[in-house]
Amino acid sequence: MRLAIIRGYVVSTIKHASFEGCRLLIAQPVDEKDAPDGAPQVVIDPLGTALHQKVIISSDGSWLREHLKDPKSPGRWWVQAIVDPERSLAR
Amino acid sequence: MRLGTVIGRVTLSVRHRAFSGERLLIALPWGPQTAQTGQGHDYSIVVYDELGANLGQTIGISESGEASHPFPKPTPVDAYCSALVDDVFFQAEEPKR
C-alpha cells in the first residue's frame, strides 16, 4: 500500500481481456510531502477516483484477480482508498 | 503496471522450452518526469508481447509475479505487455483556481 496522487488516465483499445471496461488511471506515488517518489503506475480504479485526488494504491494482485473475475489477469496495482484531504495528519 | 516506450525487438536462437513463438520487445519504462518532458526513462527491459506492439509505441508493462499469470503453464516471464496505449492524459500539478 502506497500513498499516491492521481495525475492522469490512459486510453487503450487493445489490452488484456481482463481489463475490458476498467478505468485505467495514472497514479504517481508520493512521499509524505507529496513529492513524486518512484515511477508512475497505471492502476485499476474500482472507486471512481477524480483527477488530483490523493489515494492509497495497493499491490495486492490476488484481490484484483478476484475483482476482475479472471485468475489469469496480469493486473497488480489498484486504488484501494481515497484519502480525506482535511483529516490527513502528514505535514 | 508501468508505462513504457518500445525501442526495439529481441530475436532468440536458443530459448527456454516454455518459450515458443514468443515476441520480445525492448522497452524504456517511464520515470516520474517522462510524461511531461519525454526524458528520464528507467533502464531498458525486455518485455514479452502477445498484443503486437510496434516500435515507438507506448505500452503498459505488467511486472513481477503478475507478469506470468496470463500463461497456461508456468513461464519464466518478468515483464508482460498487457495494454497498447492509444493516448495518455497527464497533468503533473493541480491547476490553480
N, CA and C atoms of all chains as a GROMACS GRO file, in nm:
protein
  564
    1MET      N    1   0.084  -0.120   0.000
    1MET     CA    2   0.000   0.000   0.000
    1MET      C    3   0.087   0.124   0.000
    2ARG      N    4   0.062   0.213  -0.096
    2ARG     CA    5   0.141   0.334  -0.106
    2ARG      C    6   0.050   0.455  -0.124
    3LEU      N    7   0.094   0.567  -0.070
    3LEU     CA    8   0.023   0.692  -0.098
    3LEU      C    9   0.057   0.734  -0.240
    4ALA      N   10  -0.044   0.783  -0.313
    4ALA     CA   11  -0.021   0.827  -0.450
    4ALA      C   12  -0.123   0.935  -0.484
    5ILE      N   13  -0.092   1.011  -0.588
    5ILE     CA   14  -0.187   1.112  -0.636
    5ILE      C   15  -0.221   1.078  -0.781
    6ILE      N   16  -0.349   1.083  -0.813
    6ILE     CA   17  -0.394   1.052  -0.949
    6ILE      C   18  -0.358   1.171  -1.039
    7ARG      N   19  -0.274   1.145  -1.139
    7ARG     CA   20  -0.225   1.253  -1.226
    7ARG      C   21  -0.274   1.241  -1.370
    8GLY      N   22  -0.350   1.141  -1.401
    8GLY     CA   23  -0.395   1.132  -1.540
    8GLY      C   24  -0.464   1.000  -1.566
    9TYR      N   25  -0.490   0.976  -1.695
    9TYR     CA   26  -0.554   0.850  -1.731
    9TYR      C   27  -0.497   0.800  -1.863
   10VAL      N   28  -0.529   0.675  -1.893
   10VAL     CA   29  -0.476   0.609  -2.011
   10VAL      C   30  -0.592   0.559  -2.096
   11VAL      N   31  -0.583   0.579  -2.227
   11VAL     CA   32  -0.682   0.524  -2.319
   11VAL      C   33  -0.617   0.408  -2.392
   12SER      N   34  -0.680   0.291  -2.387
   12SER     CA   35  -0.621   0.174  -2.451
   12SER      C   36  -0.731   0.088  -2.512
   13THR      N   37  -0.722   0.065  -2.643
   13THR     CA   38  -0.821  -0.019  -2.711
   13THR      C   39  -0.782  -0.165  -2.701
   14ILE      N   40  -0.654  -0.194  -2.733
   14ILE     CA   41  -0.607  -0.332  -2.731
   14ILE      C   42  -0.537  -0.356  -2.598
   15LYS      N   43  -0.597  -0.440  -2.516
   15LYS     CA   44  -0.540  -0.467  -2.384
   15LYS      C   45  -0.578  -0.609  -2.343
   16HIS      N   46  -0.522  -0.653  -2.233
   16HIS     CA   47  -0.558  -0.786  -2.182
   16HIS      C   48  -0.708  -0.791  -2.157
   17ALA      N   49  -0.771  -0.902  -2.191
   17ALA     CA   50  -0.917  -0.912  -2.187
   17ALA      C   51  -0.974  -0.882  -2.048
   18SER      N   52  -0.896  -0.908  -1.944
   18SER     CA   53  -0.947  -0.887  -1.808
   18SER      C   54  -0.964  -0.738  -1.776
   19PHE      N   55  -0.898  -0.648  -1.853
   19PHE     CA   56  -0.907  -0.504  -1.826
   19PHE      C   57  -1.025  -0.440  -1.897
   20GLU      N   58  -1.102  -0.519  -1.972
   20GLU     CA   59  -1.213  -0.464  -2.051
   20GLU      C   60  -1.312  -0.392  -1.960
   21GLY      N   61  -1.342  -0.265  -1.990
   21GLY     CA   62  -1.440  -0.190  -1.912
   21GLY      C   63  -1.385  -0.128  -1.785
   22CYS      N   64  -1.254  -0.141  -1.759
   22CYS     CA   65  -1.195  -0.084  -1.638
   22CYS      C   66  -1.146   0.058  -1.663
   23ARG      N   67  -1.148   0.140  -1.557
   23ARG     CA   68  -1.083   0.270  -1.564
   23ARG      C   69  -0.934   0.249  -1.536
   24LEU      N   70  -0.850   0.300  -1.624
   24LEU     CA   71  -0.705   0.289  -1.606
   24LEU      C   72  -0.652   0.429  -1.577
   25LEU      N   73  -0.610   0.454  -1.456
   25LEU     CA   74  -0.560   0.586  -1.416
   25LEU      C   75  -0.410   0.580  -1.395
   26ILE      N   76  -0.346   0.699  -1.405
   26ILE     CA   77  -0.203   0.708  -1.376
   26ILE      C   78  -0.188   0.761  -1.235
   27ALA      N   79  -0.130   0.682  -1.147
   27ALA     CA   80  -0.109   0.721  -1.007
   27ALA      C   81   0.039   0.746  -0.986
   28GLN      N   82   0.072   0.866  -0.940
   28GLN     CA   83   0.212   0.898  -0.909
   28GLN      C   84   0.236   0.873  -0.760
   29PRO      N   85   0.314   0.770  -0.723
   29PRO     CA   86   0.345   0.751  -0.580
   29PRO      C   87   0.417   0.873  -0.524
   30VAL      N   88   0.382   0.912  -0.402
   30VAL     CA   89   0.439   1.033  -0.342
   30VAL      C   90   0.493   1.001  -0.202
   31ASP      N   91   0.583   1.091  -0.154
   31ASP     CA   92   0.632   1.077  -0.017
   31ASP      C   93   0.541   1.158   0.077
   32GLU      N   94   0.586   1.178   0.202
   32GLU     CA   95   0.498   1.244   0.300
   32GLU      C   96   0.477   1.392   0.268
   33LYS      N   97   0.563   1.450   0.181
   33LYS     CA   98   0.546   1.591   0.143
   33LYS      C   99   0.482   1.605   0.005
   34ASP      N  100   0.424   1.499  -0.045
   34ASP     CA  101   0.356   1.497  -0.175
   34ASP      C  102   0.453   1.512  -0.293
   35ALA      N  103   0.583   1.493  -0.270
   35ALA     CA  104   0.678   1.497  -0.381
   35ALA      C  105   0.680   1.358  -0.449
   36PRO      N  106   0.696   1.356  -0.584
   36PRO     CA  107   0.697   1.227  -0.653
   36PRO      C  108   0.805   1.134  -0.599
   37ASP      N  109   0.771   1.007  -0.584
   37ASP     CA  110   0.863   0.908  -0.528
   37ASP      C  111   0.846   0.779  -0.608
   38GLY      N  112   0.926   0.764  -0.712
   38GLY     CA  113   0.917   0.643  -0.794
   38GLY      C  114   0.836   0.664  -0.920
   39ALA      N  115   0.838   0.561  -1.004
   39ALA     CA  116   0.774   0.571  -1.135
   39ALA      C  117   0.622   0.571  -1.122
   40PRO      N  118   0.552   0.647  -1.209
   40PRO     CA  119   0.405   0.642  -1.206
   40PRO      C  120   0.354   0.505  -1.246
   41GLN      N  121   0.244   0.464  -1.185
   41GLN     CA  122   0.186   0.332  -1.211
   41GLN      C  123   0.049   0.350  -1.275
   42VAL      N  124   0.018   0.263  -1.370
   42VAL     CA  125  -0.117   0.257  -1.422
   42VAL      C  126  -0.197   0.167  -1.327
   43VAL      N  127  -0.305   0.222  -1.270
   43VAL     CA  128  -0.381   0.148  -1.170
   43VAL      C  129  -0.524   0.128  -1.218
   44ILE      N  130  -0.585   0.021  -1.168
   44ILE     CA  131  -0.726  -0.006  -1.195
   44ILE      C  132  -0.807   0.060  -1.085
   45ASP      N  133  -0.912   0.129  -1.124
   45ASP     CA  134  -0.987   0.212  -1.030
   45ASP      C  135  -1.129   0.162  -1.014
   46PRO      N  136  -1.157   0.084  -0.911
   46PRO     CA  137  -1.297   0.041  -0.890
   46PRO      C  138  -1.380   0.145  -0.816
   47LEU      N  139  -1.320   0.257  -0.768
   47LEU     CA  140  -1.390   0.350  -0.680
   47LEU      C  141  -1.446   0.472  -0.752
   48GLY      N  142  -1.393   0.506  -0.869
   48GLY     CA  143  -1.436   0.628  -0.937
   48GLY      C  144  -1.361   0.750  -0.887
   49THR      N  145  -1.229   0.741  -0.880
   49THR     CA  146  -1.146   0.850  -0.830
   49THR      C  147  -1.137   0.964  -0.930
   50ALA      N  148  -1.129   1.088  -0.878
   50ALA     CA  149  -1.115   1.207  -0.963
   50ALA      C  150  -0.967   1.241  -0.980
   51LEU      N  151  -0.940   1.326  -1.081
   51LEU     CA  152  -0.804   1.372  -1.106
   51LEU      C  153  -0.752   1.450  -0.985
   52HIS      N  154  -0.624   1.432  -0.951
   52HIS     CA  155  -0.553   1.501  -0.844
   52HIS      C  156  -0.601   1.463  -0.704
   53GLN      N  157  -0.680   1.359  -0.692
   53GLN     CA  158  -0.714   1.312  -0.559
   53GLN      C  159  -0.602   1.225  -0.505
   54LYS      N  160  -0.581   1.234  -0.373
   54LYS     CA  161  -0.478   1.152  -0.308
   54LYS      C  162  -0.543   1.020  -0.268
   55VAL      N  163  -0.473   0.912  -0.298
   55VAL     CA  164  -0.531   0.779  -0.278
   55VAL      C  165  -0.427   0.687  -0.214
   56ILE      N  166  -0.473   0.571  -0.175
   56ILE     CA  167  -0.383   0.462  -0.140
   56ILE      C  168  -0.394   0.359  -0.251
   57ILE      N  169  -0.280   0.325  -0.312
   57ILE     CA  170  -0.282   0.220  -0.412
   57ILE      C  171  -0.223   0.093  -0.350
   58SER      N  172  -0.281  -0.019  -0.388
   58SER     CA  173  -0.241  -0.147  -0.330
   58SER      C  174  -0.183  -0.236  -0.439
   59SER      N  175  -0.084  -0.315  -0.403
   59SER     CA  176  -0.023  -0.407  -0.499
   59SER      C  177  -0.075  -0.549  -0.479
   60ASP      N  178  -0.193  -0.563  -0.420
   60ASP     CA  179  -0.250  -0.695  -0.393
   60ASP      C  180  -0.313  -0.750  -0.521
   61GLY      N  181  -0.231  -0.819  -0.600
   61GLY     CA  182  -0.281  -0.873  -0.727
   61GLY      C  183  -0.389  -0.979  -0.710
   62SER      N  184  -0.386  -1.052  -0.598
   62SER     CA  185  -0.483  -1.160  -0.583
   62SER      C  186  -0.624  -1.104  -0.563
   63TRP      N  187  -0.636  -0.992  -0.490
   63TRP     CA  188  -0.768  -0.930  -0.476
   63TRP      C  189  -0.817  -0.880  -0.612
   64LEU      N  190  -0.723  -0.823  -0.689
   64LEU     CA  191  -0.762  -0.768  -0.820
   64LEU      C  192  -0.810  -0.879  -0.913
   65ARG      N  193  -0.742  -0.992  -0.911
   65ARG     CA  194  -0.785  -1.103  -0.997
   65ARG      C  195  -0.924  -1.152  -0.956
   66GLU      N  196  -0.951  -1.148  -0.827
   66GLU     CA  197  -1.084  -1.186  -0.780
   66GLU      C  198  -1.188  -1.084  -0.825
   67HIS      N  199  -1.152  -0.956  -0.815
   67HIS     CA  200  -1.244  -0.848  -0.854
   67HIS      C  201  -1.273  -0.853  -1.004
   68LEU      N  202  -1.171  -0.880  -1.084
   68LEU     CA  203  -1.189  -0.884  -1.229
   68LEU      C  204  -1.247  -1.018  -1.275
   69LYS      N  205  -1.259  -1.112  -1.183
   69LYS     CA  206  -1.311  -1.246  -1.213
   69LYS      C  207  -1.229  -1.314  -1.322
   70ASP      N  208  -1.098  -1.296  -1.317
   70ASP     CA  209  -1.009  -1.359  -1.414
   70ASP      C  210  -0.880  -1.401  -1.343
   71PRO      N  211  -0.862  -1.531  -1.316
   71PRO     CA  212  -0.741  -1.575  -1.246
   71PRO      C  213  -0.613  -1.557  -1.328
   72LYS      N  214  -0.627  -1.520  -1.456
   72LYS     CA  215  -0.508  -1.502  -1.540
   72LYS      C  216  -0.479  -1.355  -1.567
   73SER      N  217  -0.538  -1.265  -1.493
   73SER     CA  218  -0.516  -1.122  -1.518
   73SER      C  219  -0.375  -1.080  -1.476
   74PRO      N  220  -0.305  -1.002  -1.559
   74PRO     CA  221  -0.173  -0.953  -1.520
   74PRO      C  222  -0.177  -0.824  -1.438
   75GLY      N  223  -0.294  -0.781  -1.394
   75GLY     CA  224  -0.305  -0.656  -1.318
   75GLY      C  225  -0.248  -0.672  -1.178
   76ARG      N  226  -0.197  -0.564  -1.122
   76ARG     CA  227  -0.135  -0.569  -0.989
   76ARG      C  228  -0.179  -0.451  -0.903
   77TRP      N  229  -0.168  -0.327  -0.953
   77TRP     CA  230  -0.196  -0.208  -0.871
   77TRP      C  231  -0.340  -0.164  -0.890
   78TRP      N  232  -0.406  -0.127  -0.782
   78TRP     CA  233  -0.544  -0.078  -0.789
   78TRP      C  234  -0.568   0.022  -0.678
   79VAL      N  235  -0.669   0.106  -0.696
   79VAL     CA  236  -0.700   0.210  -0.598
   79VAL      C  237  -0.780   0.147  -0.485
   80GLN      N  238  -0.721   0.148  -0.367
   80GLN     CA  239  -0.784   0.083  -0.254
   80GLN      C  240  -0.867   0.181  -0.172
   81ALA      N  241  -0.823   0.307  -0.162
   81ALA     CA  242  -0.894   0.403  -0.077
   81ALA      C  243  -0.863   0.544  -0.124
   82ILE      N  244  -0.954   0.637  -0.095
   82ILE     CA  245  -0.932   0.778  -0.124
   82ILE      C  246  -0.905   0.849   0.008
   83VAL      N  247  -0.797   0.929   0.013
   83VAL     CA  248  -0.756   0.995   0.137
   83VAL      C  249  -0.841   1.120   0.157
   84ASP      N  250  -0.886   1.140   0.281
   84ASP     CA  251  -0.961   1.261   0.314
   84ASP      C  252  -0.862   1.376   0.329
   85PRO      N  253  -0.864   1.478   0.242
   85PRO     CA  254  -0.760   1.582   0.246
   85PRO      C  255  -0.767   1.666   0.373
   86GLU      N  256  -0.882   1.676   0.437
   86GLU     CA  257  -0.895   1.763   0.554
   86GLU      C  258  -0.858   1.693   0.684
   87ARG      N  259  -0.842   1.564   0.680
   87ARG     CA  260  -0.814   1.491   0.803
   87ARG      C  261  -0.678   1.423   0.798
   88SER      N  262  -0.597   1.452   0.695
   88SER     CA  263  -0.467   1.390   0.685
   88SER      C  264  -0.373   1.453   0.787
   89LEU      N  265  -0.296   1.370   0.859
   89LEU     CA  266  -0.209   1.421   0.965
   89LEU      C  267  -0.069   1.454   0.915
   90ALA      N  268  -0.034   1.408   0.796
   90ALA     CA  269   0.102   1.432   0.746
   90ALA      C  270   0.121   1.579   0.718
   91ARG      N  271   0.233   1.634   0.761
   91ARG     CA  272   0.264   1.776   0.736
   91ARG      C  273   0.387   1.787   0.647
   92MET      N  274   0.129  -0.178  -1.305
   92MET     CA  275   0.161  -0.166  -1.448
   92MET      C  276   0.229  -0.032  -1.471
   93ARG      N  277   0.352  -0.038  -1.525
   93ARG     CA  278   0.421   0.086  -1.562
   93ARG      C  279   0.399   0.114  -1.709
   94LEU      N  280   0.413   0.239  -1.748
   94LEU     CA  281   0.410   0.273  -1.890
   94LEU      C  282   0.551   0.260  -1.945
   95GLY      N  283   0.561   0.231  -2.075
   95GLY     CA  284   0.692   0.220  -2.137
   95GLY      C  285   0.685   0.252  -2.285
   96THR      N  286   0.799   0.287  -2.344
   96THR     CA  287   0.807   0.314  -2.486
   96THR      C  288   0.891   0.204  -2.552
   97VAL      N  289   0.836   0.145  -2.659
   97VAL     CA  290   0.906   0.036  -2.728
   97VAL      C  291   1.018   0.094  -2.813
   98ILE      N  292   1.141   0.043  -2.794
   98ILE     CA  293   1.254   0.093  -2.872
   98ILE      C  294   1.320  -0.017  -2.955
   99GLY      N  295   1.277  -0.142  -2.940
   99GLY     CA  296   1.342  -0.245  -3.019
   99GLY      C  297   1.281  -0.381  -2.996
  100ARG      N  298   1.338  -0.481  -3.065
  100ARG     CA  299   1.290  -0.618  -3.051
  100ARG      C  300   1.406  -0.712  -3.028
  101VAL      N  301   1.377  -0.827  -2.970
  101VAL     CA  302   1.480  -0.927  -2.943
  101VAL      C  303   1.442  -1.055  -3.015
  102THR      N  304   1.539  -1.116  -3.086
  102THR     CA  305   1.516  -1.246  -3.150
  102THR      C  306   1.607  -1.348  -3.084
  103LEU      N  307   1.550  -1.463  -3.050
  103LEU     CA  308   1.627  -1.566  -2.980
  103LEU      C  309   1.665  -1.678  -3.075
  104SER      N  310   1.780  -1.743  -3.049
  104SER     CA  311   1.814  -1.866  -3.122
  104SER      C  312   1.794  -1.986  -3.031
  105VAL      N  313   1.837  -1.977  -2.906
  105VAL     CA  314   1.814  -2.084  -2.808
  105VAL      C  315   1.725  -2.026  -2.699
  106ARG      N  316   1.623  -2.102  -2.660
  106ARG     CA  317   1.525  -2.048  -2.566
  106ARG      C  318   1.482  -2.152  -2.464
  107HIS      N  319   1.426  -2.106  -2.355
  107HIS     CA  320   1.363  -2.193  -2.257
  107HIS      C  321   1.247  -2.266  -2.325
  108ARG      N  322   1.222  -2.392  -2.284
  108ARG     CA  323   1.122  -2.471  -2.355
  108ARG      C  324   0.981  -2.412  -2.341
  109ALA      N  325   0.959  -2.328  -2.241
  109ALA     CA  326   0.827  -2.267  -2.225
  109ALA      C  327   0.804  -2.156  -2.329
  110PHE      N  328   0.914  -2.106  -2.388
  110PHE     CA  329   0.901  -2.002  -2.489
  110PHE      C  330   0.892  -2.069  -2.626
  111SER      N  331   0.784  -2.046  -2.697
  111SER     CA  332   0.783  -2.086  -2.838
  111SER      C  333   0.692  -1.991  -2.910
  112GLY      N  334   0.740  -1.936  -3.020
  112GLY     CA  335   0.663  -1.835  -3.091
  112GLY      C  336   0.648  -1.707  -3.012
  113GLU      N  337   0.748  -1.682  -2.927
  113GLU     CA  338   0.739  -1.562  -2.844
  113GLU      C  339   0.776  -1.437  -2.923
  114ARG      N  340   0.733  -1.324  -2.873
  114ARG     CA  341   0.770  -1.195  -2.932
  114ARG      C  342   0.821  -1.110  -2.816
  115LEU      N  343   0.945  -1.072  -2.824
  115LEU     CA  344   1.007  -0.997  -2.714
  115LEU      C  345   1.042  -0.856  -2.760
  116LEU      N  346   1.009  -0.759  -2.679
  116LEU     CA  347   1.036  -0.619  -2.710
  116LEU      C  348   1.138  -0.564  -2.612
  117ILE      N  349   1.211  -0.462  -2.654
  117ILE     CA  350   1.291  -0.383  -2.560
  117ILE      C  351   1.212  -0.255  -2.535
  118ALA      N  352   1.188  -0.223  -2.409
  118ALA     CA  353   1.108  -0.105  -2.376
  118ALA      C  354   1.178  -0.023  -2.270
  119LEU      N  355   1.160   0.108  -2.279
  119LEU     CA  356   1.210   0.201  -2.178
  119LEU      C  357   1.094   0.238  -2.085
  120PRO      N  358   1.094   0.190  -1.960
  120PRO     CA  359   0.986   0.228  -1.868
  120PRO      C  360   0.993   0.377  -1.835
  121TRP      N  361   0.877   0.438  -1.819
  121TRP     CA  362   0.871   0.580  -1.788
  121TRP      C  363   0.908   0.606  -1.643
  122GLY      N  364   0.982   0.713  -1.620
  122GLY     CA  365   1.010   0.759  -1.484
  122GLY      C  366   0.911   0.867  -1.443
  123PRO      N  367   0.933   0.930  -1.326
  123PRO     CA  368   0.838   1.031  -1.278
  123PRO      C  369   0.825   1.152  -1.371
  124GLN      N  370   0.932   1.185  -1.447
  124GLN     CA  371   0.929   1.306  -1.530
  124GLN      C  372   0.892   1.279  -1.676
  125THR      N  373   0.886   1.154  -1.716
  125THR     CA  374   0.879   1.122  -1.859
  125THR      C  375   0.751   1.173  -1.925
  126ALA      N  376   0.638   1.166  -1.856
  126ALA     CA  377   0.512   1.207  -1.918
  126ALA      C  378   0.514   1.356  -1.954
  127GLN      N  379   0.586   1.438  -1.875
  127GLN     CA  380   0.592   1.582  -1.904
  127GLN      C  381   0.701   1.616  -2.004
  128THR      N  382   0.821   1.559  -1.983
  128THR     CA  383   0.938   1.606  -2.057
  128THR      C  384   0.981   1.510  -2.168
  129GLY      N  385   0.935   1.387  -2.165
  129GLY     CA  386   0.984   1.288  -2.261
  129GLY      C  387   1.123   1.237  -2.228
  130GLN      N  388   1.177   1.278  -2.114
  130GLN     CA  389   1.310   1.236  -2.071
  130GLN      C  390   1.299   1.157  -1.941
  131GLY      N  391   1.413   1.107  -1.893
  131GLY     CA  392   1.418   1.045  -1.761
  131GLY      C  393   1.357   0.907  -1.756
  132HIS      N  394   1.376   0.827  -1.863
  132HIS     CA  395   1.329   0.689  -1.859
  132HIS      C  396   1.415   0.607  -1.764
  133ASP      N  397   1.359   0.496  -1.718
  133ASP     CA  398   1.437   0.399  -1.643
  133ASP      C  399   1.519   0.314  -1.741
  134TYR      N  400   1.601   0.224  -1.685
  134TYR     CA  401   1.681   0.136  -1.769
  134TYR      C  402   1.591   0.045  -1.852
  135SER      N  403   1.638   0.012  -1.972
  135SER     CA  404   1.554  -0.067  -2.063
  135SER      C  405   1.532  -0.208  -2.010
  136ILE      N  406   1.415  -0.263  -2.041
  136ILE     CA  407   1.384  -0.400  -2.001
  136ILE      C  408   1.329  -0.477  -2.121
  137VAL      N  409   1.336  -0.609  -2.114
  137VAL     CA  410   1.279  -0.695  -2.218
  137VAL      C  411   1.138  -0.733  -2.174
  138VAL      N  412   1.043  -0.718  -2.266
  138VAL     CA  413   0.901  -0.737  -2.235
  138VAL      C  414   0.842  -0.842  -2.328
  139TYR      N  415   0.771  -0.939  -2.271
  139TYR     CA  416   0.700  -1.040  -2.350
  139TYR      C  417   0.573  -0.978  -2.406
  140ASP      N  418   0.550  -0.994  -2.538
  140ASP     CA  419   0.438  -0.925  -2.602
  140ASP      C  420   0.350  -1.024  -2.676
  141GLU      N  421   0.219  -1.021  -2.647
  141GLU     CA  422   0.123  -1.102  -2.722
  141GLU      C  423   0.026  -1.014  -2.801
  142LEU      N  424   0.033  -0.883  -2.782
  142LEU     CA  425  -0.066  -0.793  -2.842
  142LEU      C  426  -0.019  -0.735  -2.976
  143GLY      N  427   0.112  -0.737  -3.001
  143GLY     CA  428   0.164  -0.684  -3.128
  143GLY      C  429   0.201  -0.538  -3.123
  144ALA      N  430   0.279  -0.498  -3.024
  144ALA     CA  431   0.320  -0.358  -3.013
  144ALA      C  432   0.425  -0.324  -3.118
  145ASN      N  433   0.421  -0.199  -3.166
  145ASN     CA  434   0.512  -0.154  -3.271
  145ASN      C  435   0.623  -0.068  -3.211
  146LEU      N  436   0.727  -0.046  -3.290
  146LEU     CA  437   0.836   0.042  -3.245
  146LEU      C  438   0.783   0.182  -3.220
  147GLY      N  439   0.826   0.243  -3.113
  147GLY     CA  440   0.783   0.379  -3.080
  147GLY      C  441   0.652   0.387  -3.004
  148GLN      N  442   0.582   0.275  -2.994
  148GLN     CA  443   0.450   0.277  -2.930
  148GLN      C  444   0.464   0.278  -2.777
  149THR      N  445   0.364   0.337  -2.712
  149THR     CA  446   0.358   0.335  -2.566
  149THR      C  447   0.278   0.212  -2.523
  150ILE      N  448   0.331   0.139  -2.425
  150ILE     CA  449   0.264   0.017  -2.378
  150ILE      C  450   0.251   0.019  -2.227
  151GLY      N  451   0.162  -0.064  -2.176
  151GLY     CA  452   0.154  -0.087  -2.032
  151GLY      C  453   0.226  -0.216  -2.000
  152ILE      N  454   0.318  -0.212  -1.902
  152ILE     CA  455   0.402  -0.327  -1.872
  152ILE      C  456   0.366  -0.380  -1.733
  153SER      N  457   0.314  -0.502  -1.729
  153SER     CA  458   0.290  -0.569  -1.601
  153SER      C  459   0.419  -0.636  -1.557
  154GLU      N  460   0.455  -0.618  -1.430
  154GLU     CA  461   0.582  -0.672  -1.384
  154GLU      C  462   0.565  -0.763  -1.263
  155SER      N  463   0.674  -0.823  -1.225
  155SER     CA  464   0.685  -0.916  -1.112
  155SER      C  465   0.597  -1.039  -1.132
  156GLY      N  466   0.546  -1.098  -1.027
  156GLY     CA  467   0.474  -1.225  -1.036
  156GLY      C  468   0.355  -1.221  -1.129
  157GLU      N  469   0.286  -1.106  -1.135
  157GLU     CA  470   0.166  -1.095  -1.218
  157GLU      C  471   0.198  -1.111  -1.367
  158ALA      N  472   0.323  -1.084  -1.405
  158ALA     CA  473   0.359  -1.091  -1.547
  158ALA      C  474   0.343  -1.232  -1.602
  159SER      N  475   0.356  -1.334  -1.518
  159SER     CA  476   0.349  -1.471  -1.568
  159SER      C  477   0.208  -1.530  -1.555
  160HIS      N  478   0.114  -1.454  -1.502
  160HIS     CA  479  -0.020  -1.508  -1.482
  160HIS      C  480  -0.097  -1.540  -1.610
  161PRO      N  481  -0.084  -1.461  -1.719
  161PRO     CA  482  -0.167  -1.490  -1.836
  161PRO      C  483  -0.134  -1.622  -1.905
  162PHE      N  484  -0.023  -1.687  -1.868
  162PHE     CA  485   0.019  -1.807  -1.941
  162PHE      C  486  -0.047  -1.932  -1.884
  163PRO      N  487  -0.081  -2.028  -1.973
  163PRO     CA  488  -0.147  -2.150  -1.925
  163PRO      C  489  -0.055  -2.239  -1.841
  164LYS      N  490   0.077  -2.234  -1.869
  164LYS     CA  491   0.173  -2.315  -1.793
  164LYS      C  492   0.272  -2.221  -1.726
  165PRO      N  493   0.340  -2.266  -1.620
  165PRO     CA  494   0.442  -2.179  -1.558
  165PRO      C  495   0.547  -2.135  -1.660
  166THR      N  496   0.565  -2.006  -1.672
  166THR     CA  497   0.653  -1.948  -1.775
  166THR      C  498   0.742  -1.843  -1.709
  167PRO      N  499   0.872  -1.847  -1.736
  167PRO     CA  500   0.962  -1.752  -1.670
  167PRO      C  501   0.956  -1.613  -1.736
  168VAL      N  502   0.851  -1.540  -1.708
  168VAL     CA  503   0.835  -1.405  -1.764
  168VAL      C  504   0.823  -1.306  -1.648
  169ASP      N  505   0.898  -1.198  -1.659
  169ASP     CA  506   0.904  -1.099  -1.552
  169ASP      C  507   0.842  -0.965  -1.594
  170ALA      N  508   0.820  -0.947  -1.724
  170ALA     CA  509   0.759  -0.824  -1.774
  170ALA      C  510   0.671  -0.861  -1.893
  171TYR      N  511   0.546  -0.818  -1.890
  171TYR     CA  512   0.447  -0.863  -1.989
  171TYR      C  513   0.372  -0.741  -2.039
  172CYS      N  514   0.361  -0.729  -2.171
  172CYS     CA  515   0.289  -0.616  -2.232
  172CYS      C  516   0.139  -0.643  -2.220
  173SER      N  517   0.071  -0.572  -2.131
  173SER     CA  518  -0.071  -0.602  -2.108
  173SER      C  519  -0.165  -0.499  -2.168
  174ALA      N  520  -0.113  -0.390  -2.226
  174ALA     CA  521  -0.201  -0.292  -2.292
  174ALA      C  522  -0.122  -0.213  -2.395
  175LEU      N  523  -0.184  -0.189  -2.512
  175LEU     CA  524  -0.128  -0.095  -2.609
  175LEU      C  525  -0.197   0.038  -2.584
  176VAL      N  526  -0.120   0.139  -2.552
  176VAL     CA  527  -0.177   0.267  -2.508
  176VAL      C  528  -0.199   0.357  -2.630
  177ASP      N  529  -0.324   0.399  -2.650
  177ASP     CA  530  -0.356   0.489  -2.760
  177ASP      C  531  -0.326   0.633  -2.722
  178ASP      N  532  -0.360   0.671  -2.599
  178ASP     CA  533  -0.349   0.810  -2.559
  178ASP      C  534  -0.322   0.817  -2.409
  179VAL      N  535  -0.238   0.913  -2.371
  179VAL     CA  536  -0.208   0.934  -2.229
  179VAL      C  537  -0.245   1.077  -2.195
  180PHE      N  538  -0.329   1.096  -2.095
  180PHE     CA  539  -0.353   1.231  -2.042
  180PHE      C  540  -0.280   1.239  -1.910
  181PHE      N  541  -0.191   1.338  -1.895
  181PHE     CA  542  -0.113   1.350  -1.772
  181PHE      C  543  -0.103   1.497  -1.734
  182GLN      N  544  -0.135   1.527  -1.610
  182GLN     CA  545  -0.125   1.664  -1.559
  182GLN      C  546  -0.045   1.657  -1.430
  183ALA      N  547   0.080   1.709  -1.434
  183ALA     CA  548   0.170   1.689  -1.321
  183ALA      C  549   0.126   1.763  -1.196
  184GLU      N  550   0.054   1.876  -1.212
  184GLU     CA  551   0.010   1.951  -1.094
  184GLU      C  552  -0.133   1.994  -1.110
  185GLU      N  553  -0.198   2.011  -0.997
  185GLU     CA  554  -0.336   2.058  -1.000
  185GLU      C  555  -0.338   2.204  -1.044
  186PRO      N  556  -0.422   2.241  -1.143
  186PRO     CA  557  -0.425   2.381  -1.186
  186PRO      C  558  -0.475   2.473  -1.075
  187LYS      N  559  -0.416   2.597  -1.069
  187LYS     CA  560  -0.457   2.694  -0.966
  187LYS      C  561  -0.597   2.746  -0.997
  188ARG      N  562  -0.676   2.766  -0.890
  188ARG     CA  563  -0.812   2.819  -0.912
  188ARG      C  564  -0.815   2.967  -0.890
   0.00000   0.00000   0.00000
